[in-house]
Structures are given as structure tokens and as C-alpha cells.
Amino acid sequence: MHSYIRPNTHIALRLSSGILKVVEIAPNTNINIGKFGTFPANLLLGRPYYLTYELSDKEDGVSKTQLRVVPAAELHAEALGEDYGAAVEAREEPTEGGVEFDIVAENGDVIMRSNRLTVDDPSRQTLSMEEIEELKKAGTGSGKEIIAKIMEAHKAIDEKTTFSLAKYTLRKSKKYLRRFTVFPLDLGTLLEYVSEREAWKVMDLREESLGLINSWANVHFGGASRVMTADDGISQVGGGRWLVVDDTGGLVVAGLAEKMGILYPTEAEDVSEDEENVEEPAQPNPQTEDTPMPDATATKDSHGTHPDGTSNPSKESQPNGSSTPSSVPPPRKPHVHIPQMDAPTNHLTIVHANNQPNLALLKYFSFDAGNPTPSHPLHKHLKSLSWLQLLHPEDDPTYAEPEHLPDEDLAKMKSSKRGTYYKKRRRWERTSRIVDETRRGGFDGLVVATAMEATSILRELVPLVKGGGKVVVYSPNVEPLVELCDYYSKDRRAAFLARQVPTNRNGAFVDRGVATPGTPTNGIKAEEEDEEVERMTSAQDEEDFPVNPMLLLAPSLQTARARHYQVLPGRTHPMMTSKGGAEGYLFTGTRVIPVEGKVEARGSFRYKKRKTAPESAVPA
């Protein structure tokens, strides 16, 4: 992430009221922050983050709104209540029982005053809303003058305690102070921004739940990971590859990509792009510079005439000795194709149900899934394929290889058709490479956050995870994950191992618990009975074992929610304005590779003879 504000990026503005506003800062535009006004975006470009600014109105001779950087000392002084804090004075006539409610020093000075005499009456504020609006229109400061006049017009400001005065001042500052703080739009800020407005779009995912997902999935930078080859000699195992099913608009993908170091574009790439833009030579001005034309002599004869008979005035015939400006455009730069989704290691593979994955939230990190920027790390490290391409690739038209044309036929085609041909070939190569690589498996982990049935997803994707890989499933509700825990439980695994395989052993048909044991006859009838029993057995297995319980070990279910607390002496309690919503739960497990064949315990075991009577009586 960049350390200063760059153009054409998204930033977060924390207003004085506590509202978070996300804007895209573009050069030569204005930024609107609601009732506080607008200001030019160029005033923020190139400045560091985490600074607090004040908006000042247009003064004489200044046509635009100016920004003032608020020093840290001023912010700390206001936080401690030194700006608007009124001095606490002792009462002239001490009230009856004052010691019981007030804290009085030995010399009689009131250290802390109670609020039992404070009356919250709107009539104690002498300024009306119309007068306050006039002050807002006529004010030239950042709102401090309005706050000072409001507090000055309050009749009972001296009756407030230290805490009530601080709360009153803070409330007025949030309402009238024209300040904002600039923050980089990192993952935590974006999650807070989306959760406050459209939490249902991200499945009520919170920051602590996203942190647990990254932790349990063991997501890390995998560019330097060792890549191994499977027993088949083709499949890849390891390499920092994770399989993702994301229905949160790309929020889970962004969280995983941040841990892998591929979410933010590096500053070196941006600097190189800027240098290329700066070093690009400008087009020559035909009015002031001569344009060389090396083929001019080939198109005219020795007398200076063209083949069509028209004359070409020489350089001497032009006034001031200038030549005729050329209308020939400069040659276009050759298009260099940058491969997409070709990173062998440290990448994410997302499986989606539509033509394109829903990664709308990645636009806040300068990545557009429909038109990705080649310089962005996700251009190569984020791969996507649909469920149709994963389960039935032969039914997907993009997986079928287009017709291969020889070079002679390509040379005769128009440039537009030739470009379309190459585009289809590149799309087929990319699709076939991603599909074949995903179907071979060997991923380091699986992360699922979707509203689809988790059982059907794990049945297809868990076999693609390597041994020792982590499987994490997020759900806003606990019921789907409890069902998963039951399917991968120890009891169901034992039942899966204890089931009998249908086979013909010594002329007797051994059943799996579905059909009635019997002795099959020879011929067609025996084959029909075998098919019927196999069909009934498959249906029973599908109901009892929708997933293979041998593939996951130590399934667990957990949740975590960090609640905000107000911590004050004698007033510590949860914030009463905390957001509700779903709790959010996680299912975790470890992928294991079951041993082939039947495991039997062998060896000699000797039973010890138990003693039934004591050797000697115990005296009373």
C-alpha cells in the first residue's frame, strides 16, 4: 500500500461526525463531503495519510476552498477538554447535603460537581435554529466560532459537570466542526464501510471473522514455497495455491490476497508507469519543425513532379524556407500481449456459478475483474473458472479448441478477423490451462463463504486439497455448519468404515444393510439382482454419507465477536449502539489422505487375570 495519496485511487474520509466516506480521488475534480462543502481534489494529491484537515471558507481574493492541516498538539488539547472546558467554581450557597453528592476538597473547593441540579431544557439555549443557520452561512472559520457562540448563549453552562460538559462539547463539535481525516482504504476500513451500509451483501462478515478465516486457512505468501510433483508426474502439489468460493462480492478474496501480498499494486510498478508516461516523446509541431520523409524521392521524378503530374513545390519556394507539413500519422506502437492468470505459484483460484465472478469490491483496490490492469498483481495471480468448467468441462464451449488455421490463411484475412482469431485462441489456452490445473488438485487450502449448500461444495472441492491442507467454511448461521460437523464426525466415519462391500463370497451375497441376504441364482436374474442391490445401496449411501468422512480430520465449529465497550470509572458497559446482525460461524478441518485397503490390528494380547478377593483382611 502506498504511503501517500496517489491519483485515481480510493481513499476514506472520516468526518468529524464519525461517518466514513469513501471517494475516488481524481485530478482536477472536486470532492463533496456533504453539508461541510466541497474542496478541490488536487489539495490532497501527494500528501501523506492520517492527517486531519479543516475546511476554510472562501476569503477575499481566493476563489477556492482551502484546507488547513490541524496539528497533533491541537487535536490532543481538544481531546483532553482544554479548549472549551469551563472552570468549576464553588457555589456561593452550599446546598443541603452537598457533601453527599459533590466531591469537596479539605479547603472547601468543589473538585467534582454533581448533575442533580442540571435541568435539560431547550429554553436554556437562547440561540434559535434560524440564528445558528445564519451563523453557518456567514461564518468564515471551520466551525469553532459557531460552537463558541452556542456555548456562550447557554444559560446553564456553569451547572454542567466535567463529564456532561465534555459530552456536550463533543456533540456540538461533531455537528458543526468542518474537519475530516484521510485514511488509506485498506481491508479493515472497507469492511467497516460496507458493514455499516450493506452488511447483507457480505454475509455479515466482520473483521474478526475474516481474521480467523486467514488464520485457520494458513494463508501466507507462497511465492517462495516449494512446488512438488504428485505421483502421476503431472499434478502440482503446493506452491502457495488456495481454492476459494466467494459470494461476498470479493471481500474474502481481498482478505486472502492481502495476506499473500498480491492485493495492492507495488509502488515500483506505478513509478515505472509514470516514467514511461513522462518519457514518451511529444508529437512534433508541424508548424515549427520539419517532418522528414525518406520516401519522398521515390514518389517524384527528377523535375520535382509526382507521377500523377502534380507539382511539388520545393523548399526554396516556401515562404521563410519552411517545408510542407506532413499529414502522415506517426507509426503505432506494436501491441504486446501480457498473459493473464498464468502465475504458477502464490495465486488464488475462485470457483463461481456465473459467467464472471462477482468481485465488485475489488474496484476499491484498483482492480476490475472485467477489464483488469496488466500491472496489477491480481492480473496474474487471480484465476477463475465456473462450476460447469470444473465438473463438466466438455459441455463448456470455451473449453473446446477452436479451429487451427495455417499461416497462409491468416495472412489473407483482414486484421479484424485475424485479431478475433487470436483472441479466441488465447481464451481457449487460458481456460484449458486453468481447468486442467484445477482438476489435478494439490491446493494448499480451501476457503468457502457462500449461501449455497456447503455439503455439495465440499463433496467436489475437498478432494482437490492436498494432504495436510486446511478447509474453512464460513456461514452467518450455525445450522449448516452443525450439519457438516455431523457428516465428518468420528461416529459417522466409523460407520463408513464398518459398512460391508457387496461381493459374492462363497456363493453367498454379502449385503451392506439394505437388501435381504440371500443366495443369487445364475444367469440374467443374478445380474438384475446385483444391479438392483447396487442401485439401492448407492441411494442409501447418498443419504447417509453425502460426503466422504475419511477426507477431513478434527472438524470443529467456532465463533468470535469483538464487542465495543465503554471503559470509564464506574461506567464500564457494552456500547448500546453496537450493530446487530448475524453472529458468524466457522467450520474448520484438516485434509487427510486415507490409507488404501483395510487396516487390521495384529499382535498378541494377553488378558490379565482380575483379582476377585483380597489377599489379606484389613484389621478394623
PyMOL commands that set and color helices and strands:
alter all, ss='L'
color gray80, all
select helices_A, chain A and resi 34-36+41-43+72-79+98-101+122-124+129-138+144-152+157-159+162-176+187-197+199-202+207-216+251-260+267-279+297-299+319-321+360-365+378-381+387-391+393-395+397-399+407-412+415-440+454-464+479-487+490-498+524-544
alter helices_A, ss='H'
color red, helices_A
select strands_A, chain A and resi 9-15+20-25+30-32+38-40+52-56+66-69+103-104+110-112+179-184+227-229+236-238+241-246+347-352+382-386+443-449+465-475+503-505+508-510+552-558+565-566+573-574+585-591
alter strands_A, ss='S'
color yellow, strands_A
deselect
rebuild
show_as cartoon
